[in-house]
Amino acid sequence: MNKETVKILLAEQRALIAGTTLIPRPFEPEPSLNYAFTGLRRAGKTYTMYQHAQKLVREGLPADAVCAVNFEDERWGNLTAGDLDVIKQCQEELCAARPVFFFDEIQNVSGWEKFARRLADQKFRVFITGSNARMLSGEISSTLGGRYMVREVWPFTFSEFLATGGIDVSGANALSKNAREIETRFDTYFRFGGLPEVAGVAGKREWLSNLYQKLYFGDLLARHQIRNDFALRVLMRKVAENIGSPCSFNRLAHAVSSAGKRVGTDTVIDYLGYAKEAWLLFDIENIEAKFCERESIKKYYFADNGLLNLFLTDPVAALLENSVAIRLKQTRGGDVFFYRNGVETDFYLPAEQTAIQVCVSLDAPESRAREIRSLRKLAKRFPLKKMDIVTLGGEEVIAAGTAAIEDAEDRADCGIGDGTGGEIRVIPAWKWLLENPA
């Protein structure tokens, strides 16, 4: 590499960081640790890294000691692991102060792991980002040798999204004071998701469509050399149409094949794996299932509501459950399941002894009975401290023993009348998202 070109690019990137106005996100790194940020494209990994670079400069780090590289900038060309050391040499020639390294989308450089480990061994501070879940694989974790703390970066939470419009929900009376504006902005967040740039874009759907094309053609088709692009496109649509429903690999393979392009189960397994590697999808398992069924029959969700909404014509129910799934996955990680054995409960958190149902409205008696039945049957299977029904609007508390189910057999099964199962809280989604702790 030409060193003068490298130095120009480094100076340009420093200026970009210094001149970028950011919406602060919660991030207080341990001073002795290095960090690897992973997650969906445009979720805010780069800005989280920039935020810390700006903070270090405010606290006294010389501005020229920031060594930042965006490896998706085409001007870097096809870098090799050896080129990474050239970048380090150029930085040391530019500034005598010990540098702090900020490497964006570093997975684009083959062999980056050993370089990152060497920097850590030499006691440099290093922050890296990547949009591929393979950065979390056992092999790479072993290569990095525990020298990096992995932090998943998700799209904005609802409270962060509100902050982009100047709405602070941290005060004691903030919710009641700003309730009308919060509910209005919730509709935008609900339909277009929380990717940071969406908040300031007028053509939100077009922006999201362009991002999905980048994910589809870049992170899926090109990276994995997929030739059956029609099958992949149909699979993503079928997953979107089945949000909230357990899907087996065989079922999805049949659904794709019936659309006109035959695929096998192994291909579906591969494609779903690629989508999860790109952080487009995530899944949860049935806590009641045997091991083989846990692996093969799962519920799939999109990492952002805005991307899911691109696929749907009647999206409300799917978006509602997807928004709850995102928040639970973001805050609870792997401790999120669903329950299916006779009845189905949307989400079960065993560590917290909490169950959550999602329903657009409880106005219809049959819907009300169904949701209560599912929760109270689960309460007879597992001890529960808390039961919620998340809706788009209703709010109430259904007391233990409430005669909300008319069928005598269901009443007996659910323990209604004898106090089994405790009270059930009905809460609107916007309020549930705001109160749910990170």
C-alpha positions in Angstrom: 0.0 0.0 0.0 1.1 3.6 -0.7 1.8 5.1 2.7 0.9 8.6 1.7 -2.6 7.5 0.5 -3.0 5.6 3.8 -2.2 8.8 5.8 -4.7 10.8 3.8 -7.4 8.3 4.4 -6.6 8.2 8.1 -6.8 12.0 8.4 -10.0 12.1 6.5 -11.6 9.5 8.8 -10.5 11.4 11.9 -12.1 14.6 10.6 -15.3 12.7 9.8 -15.5 11.4 13.4 -14.8 14.8 14.9 -17.5 16.4 12.8 -20.2 13.9 13.3 -23.1 14.8 15.6 -24.3 11.8 17.5 -27.3 10.7 19.6 -25.6 9.2 22.7 -26.3 5.6 23.4 -25.6 3.8 26.7 -21.9 2.6 26.5 -19.4 2.8 29.3 -16.5 0.6 28.4 -14.1 -0.9 30.9 -10.8 1.0 30.6 -8.8 -2.3 30.5 -10.9 -4.0 27.9 -11.1 -4.0 24.1 -14.5 -4.3 22.4 -16.0 -6.0 19.3 -19.3 -4.5 18.3 -21.6 -6.8 16.3 -25.1 -6.5 14.9 -27.3 -5.7 12.0 -26.1 -3.2 9.3 -26.9 0.4 10.1 -27.9 -0.5 13.7 -25.5 2.0 15.2 -22.3 0.0 15.7 -20.1 2.6 14.0 -21.7 5.5 15.8 -21.3 3.8 19.1 -17.6 3.5 18.3 -17.4 7.1 17.1 -19.2 8.2 20.4 -16.3 6.7 22.4 -13.7 8.2 20.2 -15.2 11.6 20.7 -15.4 11.0 24.5 -11.7 10.0 24.6 -10.7 13.2 22.8 -12.8 15.3 25.2 -11.0 13.6 28.1 -7.5 14.5 26.7 -6.6 12.0 24.0 -4.8 13.9 21.2 -7.1 14.0 18.2 -4.3 12.7 16.0 -4.1 9.6 18.2 -7.4 8.3 16.9 -6.6 5.7 14.2 -9.9 4.9 12.5 -10.5 2.9 9.3 -13.7 2.0 7.5 -13.0 -1.2 5.7 -16.0 -0.8 3.5 -14.5 2.3 1.9 -13.6 1.1 -1.6 -10.5 3.3 -1.7 -8.8 0.8 0.7 -9.0 -1.8 -2.1 -8.6 -5.5 -1.3 -6.6 -5.4 1.9 -4.7 -8.4 3.3 -3.7 -9.0 6.9 -0.2 -7.7 6.1 -1.7 -4.3 5.1 -3.2 -3.9 8.6 0.3 -3.5 10.0 1.1 -0.9 7.3 -1.9 1.1 8.7 -0.4 0.8 12.2 3.0 2.0 10.9 1.4 5.0 9.2 -0.5 6.0 12.3 2.7 5.9 14.4 4.5 8.1 11.8 1.6 10.6 12.0 1.4 10.9 15.7 3.9 10.2 18.5 1.1 9.6 21.1 0.1 6.0 21.6 -2.9 5.4 19.3 -6.4 4.0 20.0 -7.6 1.9 17.1 -11.2 2.0 15.7 -11.7 -0.5 12.9 -15.1 -0.6 11.2 -16.4 -3.7 9.4 -13.0 -5.4 9.9 -14.4 -8.8 8.8 -13.8 -7.7 5.2 -10.1 -8.3 5.8 -9.1 -11.9 5.7 -6.9 -12.8 8.7 -7.9 -9.8 10.8 -8.2 -11.9 13.9 -4.5 -12.4 14.5 -3.7 -8.8 14.0 -6.4 -7.8 16.4 -5.0 -10.2 19.0 -1.5 -8.9 18.5 -2.7 -5.3 19.1 -4.4 -6.5 22.3 -1.2 -8.4 23.4 0.7 -5.1 22.9 -1.7 -3.4 25.3 -3.2 -1.1 22.6 -6.9 0.0 23.0 -8.9 -1.4 20.1 -12.5 -1.2 19.1 -13.8 -3.1 16.1 -17.2 -3.6 14.4 -18.6 -6.3 12.2 -21.9 -7.2 10.6 -21.4 -10.9 10.5 -22.4 -13.2 13.4 -19.4 -15.5 12.6 -17.4 -12.9 14.5 -18.9 -14.6 17.6 -18.0 -18.1 16.5 -16.0 -20.4 18.8 -13.0 -20.4 16.5 -12.7 -16.6 16.4 -13.4 -16.2 20.1 -10.5 -18.7 20.6 -8.3 -16.7 18.3 -9.0 -13.5 20.1 -8.2 -15.3 23.3 -10.7 -13.5 25.5 -9.0 -10.2 24.8 -12.2 -8.6 23.5 -15.5 -8.0 25.1 -18.3 -8.7 22.5 -21.2 -6.2 22.6 -24.3 -6.7 20.4 -25.6 -3.4 19.1 -29.3 -3.4 18.3 -31.5 -0.7 16.6 -32.8 2.1 18.8 -35.0 1.1 21.7 -38.2 3.1 21.8 -36.9 5.4 24.5 -33.8 6.1 22.3 -36.1 6.7 19.3 -38.1 9.2 21.4 -34.9 10.9 22.3 -34.2 11.7 18.7 -37.3 13.9 18.8 -36.4 15.5 22.1 -38.7 13.5 24.3 -37.2 12.4 27.6 -39.0 9.6 29.4 -36.8 9.3 32.4 -38.6 11.7 34.7 -41.2 10.7 37.3 -44.2 12.1 35.3 -42.7 11.9 31.9 -45.1 9.2 30.5 -48.3 11.0 31.6 -47.0 14.4 30.6 -46.0 13.3 27.1 -48.5 10.4 26.6 -50.1 11.8 23.4 -46.9 12.6 21.6 -45.3 9.3 22.7 -48.2 7.3 21.3 -48.0 9.3 18.0 -44.3 8.6 17.6 -44.8 5.0 18.6 -46.8 4.4 15.4 -43.7 5.5 13.4 -41.4 3.4 15.4 -43.8 0.5 15.2 -44.0 0.5 11.4 -40.5 1.7 10.4 -38.3 0.3 13.2 -35.4 1.7 15.1 -32.5 1.9 12.8 -30.9 5.2 13.8 -30.9 6.8 10.3 -34.6 6.1 9.7 -35.6 8.7 12.4 -34.3 11.5 10.2 -35.3 10.3 6.8 -38.5 11.4 5.0 -38.7 8.4 2.6 -38.4 5.8 5.3 -39.7 2.8 3.3 -37.4 3.6 0.4 -34.4 3.9 2.7 -35.3 0.5 4.3 -35.8 -1.1 0.9 -32.3 0.1 -0.2 -30.8 -1.3 3.0 -32.5 -4.7 2.5 -31.2 -4.8 -1.0 -27.7 -4.3 0.4 -28.3 -7.1 2.9 -29.8 -9.4 0.3 -27.4 -8.9 -2.6 -24.3 -8.3 -0.5 -24.4 -10.1 2.8 -26.5 -13.0 1.5 -26.2 -13.7 -2.2 -22.7 -12.5 -3.0 -21.0 -13.5 0.3 -22.4 -17.0 0.2 -22.4 -17.3 -3.6 -26.1 -18.3 -3.7 -27.3 -19.0 -7.2 -30.9 -19.8 -6.3 -31.8 -16.2 -5.5 -35.5 -16.8 -6.1 -35.7 -19.4 -3.4 -33.9 -17.1 -0.9 -36.3 -14.3 -1.7 -39.4 -16.5 -1.2 -37.9 -17.9 2.0 -37.5 -14.5 3.5 -41.1 -13.6 2.6 -42.4 -16.9 4.1 -40.6 -16.2 7.3 -42.1 -12.8 7.4 -45.6 -14.1 6.8 -45.2 -16.6 9.6 -44.0 -14.3 12.4 -45.2 -15.7 15.7 -45.9 -19.2 14.3 -43.4 -22.1 15.0 -41.9 -23.2 11.7 -40.0 -26.4 10.9 -37.3 -26.6 8.2 -39.5 -29.1 6.3 -42.5 -26.8 6.4 -40.4 -23.8 5.1 -38.8 -26.0 2.4 -42.3 -27.1 1.2 -43.6 -23.5 1.2 -40.7 -22.3 -0.9 -40.9 -25.3 -3.3 -44.7 -24.7 -3.8 -43.9 -21.2 -5.0 -42.2 -22.7 -8.1 -38.5 -23.3 -7.2 -37.9 -26.6 -5.5 -35.4 -26.5 -2.6 -34.4 -29.2 -0.1 -34.4 -29.0 3.7 -30.6 -28.7 3.8 -30.8 -25.6 1.6 -33.4 -23.9 3.8 -31.2 -24.7 6.9 -28.2 -23.0 5.1 -30.2 -20.0 4.0 -31.7 -19.4 7.5 -28.2 -19.7 8.9 -26.9 -17.1 6.5 -29.7 -14.7 7.4 -28.9 -15.1 11.1 -25.2 -14.5 10.4 -26.2 -11.2 8.8 -28.3 -10.4 11.9 -31.4 -10.1 9.7 -33.2 -12.9 11.6 -33.1 -14.4 15.1 -35.0 -17.3 16.5 -36.4 -18.7 19.8 -37.1 -22.3 20.9 -40.0 -24.2 22.4 -39.0 -24.8 26.0 -41.3 -27.8 26.2 -39.9 -29.5 23.1 -37.4 -32.4 22.9 -33.9 -31.5 21.8 -34.3 -32.4 18.1 -37.6 -30.4 17.9 -36.0 -27.4 19.6 -33.4 -27.3 16.9 -35.7 -28.0 13.9 -39.0 -26.2 14.9 -38.5 -22.6 16.0 -40.1 -19.2 15.8 -38.3 -16.6 13.6 -38.3 -12.9 14.0 -36.7 -10.0 12.1 -34.1 -7.8 13.9 -36.0 -4.7 13.0 -39.7 -3.9 12.4 -39.0 -1.7 9.5 -37.3 -4.5 7.5 -40.2 -6.9 8.4 -42.8 -4.4 7.3 -41.3 -4.4 3.7 -42.8 -7.9 3.2 -46.3 -7.5 4.6 -49.6 -6.1 3.4 -51.5 -6.6 6.7 -48.6 -6.2 9.2 -50.1 -5.1 12.5 -50.2 -8.4 14.4 -46.8 -9.5 13.1 -45.2 -6.2 13.9 -46.6 -6.2 17.4 -45.2 -9.6 18.3 -41.9 -8.8 16.5 -41.4 -5.6 18.5 -41.8 -7.5 21.7 -39.5 -10.3 20.5 -36.8 -7.8 19.7 -36.9 -6.1 23.1 -36.8 -9.4 24.9 -33.9 -10.8 22.8 -32.0 -7.5 23.3 -32.4 -7.5 27.0 -32.5 -11.2 27.9 -30.4 -12.8 25.2 -30.8 -16.6 25.2 -33.3 -16.7 28.1 -36.3 -16.2 25.9 -38.5 -19.2 24.8 -42.0 -19.9 23.7 -44.3 -22.6 25.1 -46.3 -25.0 23.0 -48.0 -28.1 24.4 -51.7 -28.1 24.0 -51.8 -24.3 24.2 -49.2 -21.8 23.0 -47.7 -19.0 25.0 -45.8 -16.4 22.9 -42.9 -15.8 25.3 -41.7 -17.4 28.5 -38.7 -16.2 30.6 -37.9 -19.0 33.0 -35.2 -17.1 34.9 -37.8 -14.4 35.7 -40.8 -16.7 35.9 -42.6 -14.4 33.5 -44.9 -15.2 30.6 -46.0 -12.7 27.9 -48.8 -13.0 25.4 -49.2 -10.6 22.5 -52.6 -9.7 21.1 -53.6 -6.7 19.0 -56.9 -6.3 21.0 -58.8 -8.1 23.7 -62.2 -6.6 22.6 -63.4 -9.9 21.1 -64.5 -12.4 23.8 -62.8 -15.3 22.0 -59.5 -13.4 21.8 -59.7 -12.5 25.5 -60.5 -16.1 26.5 -57.7 -17.5 24.3 -55.0 -15.3 25.8 -56.0 -15.8 29.4 -56.3 -19.6 28.8 -52.8 -19.8 27.5 -51.3 -17.9 30.4 -53.1 -19.8 33.1 -52.4 -23.2 31.6 -48.8 -22.3 31.5 -49.1 -21.2 35.2 -50.1 -24.8 36.0 -47.0 -26.1 34.2 -44.4 -23.7 35.5 -44.4 -21.3 38.5 -45.1 -17.8 37.3 -44.5 -14.5 39.2 -45.7 -12.3 36.4 -48.1 -12.6 33.4 -48.6 -9.8 30.8 -50.7 -9.4 27.7 -49.2 -6.8 25.4 -51.7 -5.1 23.1 -51.9 -2.0 20.9 -54.2 -0.1 23.2 -55.9 -1.8 26.1 -54.8 -1.5 29.7 -56.3 -3.2 32.8 -55.5 -5.9 35.4 -57.4 -9.2 35.1 -57.6 -10.4 38.7 -57.0 -14.0 39.7 -60.3 -16.0 39.5 -61.9 -13.6 37.0 -64.6 -15.5 35.1 -63.3 -14.6 31.7 -63.6 -18.0 30.1 -67.1 -19.3 29.7 -66.4 -22.9 28.7 -66.7 -25.1 31.8 -63.8 -27.4 30.7 -61.5 -24.5 30.0 -62.4 -23.0 33.4 -61.4 -26.2 35.1 -58.2 -26.6 33.1 -57.2 -23.0 33.9 -58.0 -23.1 37.5 -60.3 -20.1 37.2 -62.3 -19.6 40.4 -59.7 -21.1 42.7 -57.1 -18.4 42.3 -54.6 -20.4 40.3 -52.3 -18.4 38.1 -52.5 -15.0 39.8 -53.4 -11.7 38.1 -52.8 -10.8 34.5 -51.7 -7.4 33.5 -52.9 -6.0 30.1 -50.6 -3.2 28.9 -50.2 -1.2 25.7 -47.0 -2.0 23.7 -45.6 1.6 23.9 -45.7 1.5 27.6 -44.4 -2.1 27.9 -41.4 -1.1 25.7 -40.6 1.9 27.8 -40.8 0.2 31.2 -38.9 -3.0 30.1 -35.4 -2.6 31.5 -32.3 -2.9 29.4 
